[in-house]
Amino acid sequence: MMESRRSLPTSLRFARLSISRSPSGNVRRLESAPAVWGLGKVIVSTRRAQRRALFILALTLALGATRLITESWAAGAIAVGKCGAYGHAYDYPAEAAARAAALKQCKGECTTITMKRACAALSVDMANPCGAHGYAVEPKISRSLNAATRKCYEYGGKECVIRAWACDARG
């Protein structure tokens, strides 16, 4: 009898059959080991809880650092010129640096539109690229694309399309 008991896994050696039957009445339930024998599992659970807590702390710190980085690099600009000329810059530390980078990309005489934690879009009329155009700065990309296209049509555009768009860290 001792031989068969030792060959069973530890979890089953300490388990015992209950006297009560299952609700259907056909199978007996297997009860867990008494609480005195489960001390090893408590220690493992404590170690797991410590690991989980350490993981959550590390994840929280990483997300916090990411937020600080994105907040400091949250300036952008789009430069708009004649005949569809443009330049764009995003995720710069300051608006002046973003404006300078956008102007550097734009050919000819250009004006800049700055954005801070937002998205900007430029729409031009493909039927006449030197004609109507529209631009917009909105908190979300979809709103800026729609607003820029709408402005292009308001200024007389016939086939307005998005020429350029940019979002900074938040947009």
C-alpha positions, 0 to 999 in steps of 0.5 A: 500500500505504501508503494502505490502511495509514493508513486503518486504525484505530491498533489494527489498524495495529499488529496482525498476524495470527498464523501459528498457526490457531485450535483449530478450524483455520478462522480465524486469530487476531488478536494484539495489538500488541507491548508497545513500542507499548502505552505510551499504554495504560499511562498511561491505565490508571494514570489510571483506577486513580488515579480508581478509588482516589480514588473508593474512598477517597471512598466509604470516607470517606462510609460512615465518616461515616455510621456515626458519624452513625448511632451518635450518633443511636441512641436511641428510645422508645415510650410505652404508655398505657391503651386503646391510647394510645401515642407513639413517638420514634426516632433521638434523640441520647440516651435522655432526649430520646427518652423525653420526645418519646414521652411528649409524644405519648402521651395520659394516664398512660403508661410508656416503653420505651427502645431503643438500636440496636434496634426496639420494638413495641406490640400491643393487643387490637382486641376490647378496646383497653382490655384486654390489650396487649404490647410488646417491644424486640428487635434486629430489627423482625421479632422485636420484632413477633412478641414484642409480639404473643405478649405480647398473647396471653399477657395474654389478648388475643383479636385482637392487632394491632400498634398501633405500632413504631419502630426507631432507627438500627441496628434 
